[in-house]
Amino acid sequence: MRPVRTAVIGAGVFGARHVEKYAALPEATLVAVVDRDADRAAEIAARFGVMALTDHRDLPTDVEAVSVATPTAAHHAVGMDLIARGVHLLIEKPMARTVAEAAALADAAEAAGVVLQVGHIERHSSVFGALRRMVDRPLFIQSDRIAAFTGRSTDVNVVLDLMIHDIDLVIALVGAPIASIEAVGAPVLTATEDIANARIGFENGCVATITASRISYKTERKLRVFQRDSYIVADLAARRINRVSRSGGEGTAPELSAAAEDLPQTDSLMAEIAAFLSAVRTGAPPPVTGRDGVAALRTALAIGESLSRHRALVSRMLAEEAR
């Protein structure tokens, strides 16, 4: 099977990483790098001996698959243009600015018969893959994603910046519709929430609490899953899973056994792009579909709305105290 002719739109930090992966994969032939900054496009393209462009509409007609790593505001317009040309898309998260834009992309891709994969990279982690095989019916999930302040992506709150990763993972683990969302948070170093906590209730009874911070001294990416007769801690950063399970006993005196598993280091972005190319070549559904991207964005925006209500409530309380 011949390699897929590919391009990357958006040559920022993450877009440049996409370029590197396509160039390294034998199932891809990298054709072009596109960025509105001509110098940046030329710089990245020159490293790999490919074409540099400033407009995605100038891509050669034989380009078959593209990563869209532009700012989120451009995802819808760029994606719709390329879908109309029959080009397969890997769109970075968040999928779009609004649910309407994201749904339009998913609808258009399905109608055109093109692959639309959303870049929720943690789905391709070896740790999450192992965790998913262990989880049957979760009763309670606790997720913590704690990171240092970098100054990047401060145009959006921490929900769209970081928490959306874990929103996608939790939805994938639970596999049930969402019944309720409550959230609190605070802007600390930027104009939007830099730390937030969301409580999500699902129709099957599972409850998830998700915390994300981009203003911490330490880094932590953990998922804790509680289900009948077992408790699992998945450390996405350390690539380790600890599991405590009932091995016997009755009532209030269960016998417990503990097991730990260290997972191999994997290149999640390489795995994500390889999965995308496989879907393009075989016609199989991608591991993270457009509908998955819509669901994650819808939930993230609903959390944002809850944060706004909480912020307004706090402002009213402070104003009343100041009288």
Buried (B, 14 or more C-beta within 10 A) or exposed (E): EEBBBBBBBBBBEBBBBBBBBBBEBEBBBBBBBBBBEEEBBBBBBEEBEBBBBBEBEEBEEEBBBBBBBBEBEBBBEBBBBBBEBEBBBBBBBBBBBBBEBBBBBBBBBBEBEBBBBBBBBBBBBBBBBBBBEBBEEBEBBBBBBBBEBEEEBBEBBBBBBBBBBBBBBBBBBBEBEBEEBBBBBBBBEBEBBBBBBBBBBBEEEBBBBBBBBBBBEEEBBBBBBBBEEBBBBBBBEEBBBBBBBBEEEEEEEEEEEEEEBEBEEBEBBBBBBBBBBBBBBEEEEBBBBBBBBBBBBBBBBBBBEBBBEBBEEEEEEEEEEEE
